[in-house]
Amino acid sequence: MRMHTRTVLARLAPLAAVGVLVAGCGGDATPVTPAPDTETENGAEGAATELTIKINYDEGSELAPEDAEPKEWTLTCSPAGGDHPAPEQACADLEKAGGPKAFDEVPEDQMCTHIYGGPEIAAVTGHVDDTEIDTEFNKSGGCEITRYENMGSVLEP
């Protein structure tokens, strides 16, 4: 019986150590103070997300001229608004994509396929919560295509 108890205790010790570490990870959370409400161009007061999205096309694109017309929208979330064609869906897609993390660049050392996904180039500026955004999306290479498509209706309403 004594040997069985030691075996059980030996197996439970690492589990208990992990539990103590996880409990200690909570730390002292500092509450985020919301920014004061401000009036934006489109009337959304204190929007957590305010973005300007500009879609252009490579000059060598084989698109018909009417399909290659540049587009520009503003998007606000919390509350959803702006002149984006589908602000509610775009805000939901942005949240699903990871919020501010959705705008992270593809790491330079990331292995990606060398494929061409289309002539679209999207420039996005503004902020998501307290994170300033100034980035570009395109469809040149597998990683960039995935990054573009993960944005959903933010870039393709």
Salt bridges, closest charged atoms under 4 A:
GLU50 OE2 - HIS127 NE2 3.80
GLU105 OE2 - ARG147 NH2 3.80
GLU120 OE2 - LYS139 NZ 3.72
GLU144 OE1 - ARG147 NH1 3.33
GLU156 OE2 - LYS139 NZ 2.86
